[in-house]
Amino acid sequence: MYRDTSSCNTYNYGDALYWDARYIQEGGSFDWYQRYSALRPFVRKYVRPSSRVLMVGCGNAVMSEDMVKDGYEDIMNIDISSVAIEMMRRKYEYIPQLKYMQMDVRDMSFFPDESFDSIIDKGTLDSLMV
């Protein structure tokens, strides 16, 4: 499948096409500022490993994988980019603790209220750590 990646040069972070193009162009995994090892003390303090976790804007970061290695049992990862979600579904299809769904965080009506015990926005955690 061919996609025009020229839209990566604009910064429309709310547009799925921007992220699709970026993930096609860059490939691999990417953690913005911090890896899970740096965030672990904060996550472990507030999120029990048995919690049902929602990871918003998961992208292609390895944080959810690292959390599973650390004992977390149920992580739903969502992202606006269908490219990132498909990439991650294939990568982690053998890890049942990780689920992936393409979704715009601005419309969470798919999930009933109180579906999750904890919600993590790694981008916000990264910003607080800087």
N, C-alpha and C positions, 0 to 999 in steps of 0.2 A: 504494500500500500504506500503510495507516494503522497506526501503532504508538503505544501509550501511552508518552509520554516522561516521565511523572511519576517513574519510577524513577531519573531522573538526579539527583534530590535526595538519594539515598543514595550512599554511597561504597563500593560493593562492587566493587573493581577487578578481582577475579578472576572476575567474572560477565560473560559475553558480553552478556547483556541490558542491563547497565549501559552498556557501551560502545556497543552498537547505538543505544540511546536517545540517548546523548550525541552521537554523530556525526549522527544525524538532526536533533537539536535545534540543534547548533552549525553544521554545514556547513563548507565551506571547508577550508583547510589550517591546521594548527596544529603549531608546534614548541615544546616545553615551555620550555626556557630558552635554548638556544643554537641558532644556525643552523649549517649545515655550514661556512660560512666561518670560524667560530671554532674548530670542531673539526678542521678540515682538517689542521693541522700534526700532530696526534696520529694521525689516521687514516692520513695519508700515510707517517708514520714506521713504522707497524706492518702496514699492509695494502697489498700490491702491487695496482696496477690490474688485473692479470690474474688476481687471486684470485677464487675462487668465494666470494661473500660471502652470509651469512645475516643479514638484518636482522630481529631479533625485536621484536615489539610495534611494528610500523611505523606503525600508525595512519594518519593522513592527512598526515603530515609530508612535506616536500619533500626531505629529506636524500638519499634514494636517487636522486632526479632530479638533484640537485646533484652527487652522486658520479659519475653517468654523464656529466654535462657536464665533469667533471674527469678523465675517461678510464677510469673503472671499467667493466668489460665484462660482468659476470654477477652480478646481485644478486637473490636470492630473498627476498622480503618476506613475513613472516607476521604475522598478528594474530588475536586471538580474535574480533574483531568481523567478522561477515560483511558488515555495512553498509560498514565502512571498506574491506574488501578489494574489494567490488564497485565502490565509488566510485573506488578507485585503479586497478583493472583498466581501467575505462572511460577514465579520465583519461590513462593511459599505454599504451593498447593499441598505439600506434604506435612504442613504444620497446622493441625486442626484448631489450635488456639487463636490463629490469625484469620480474620475474615475481612474481605475487601468489597467496597461498594462505591460506585461512582455516584456522587451526590454533591449538590451545592449547599454549603453549610447555611446559606441564607434561607433555605426551605427544608426544615427537618421534619415535615409533617409525616414522613414515612414511619418514623418511630413514635410510638405512644409515649406520653409523659412517663417519667421515672423508669425509662428503659435501661438506664445506665447508672452505676454507682459513682463513677468518676468520668470526667471529660478532660482530656489533655489537648492543649493547643501548644505544640512544641515551639512554634514560632514565638509565642508569647513568653514561654519559659526561656528561650534563647535570649530574647530581648532583655528580660529581667537579669540575666546572668552577665550581660555585657557591661 
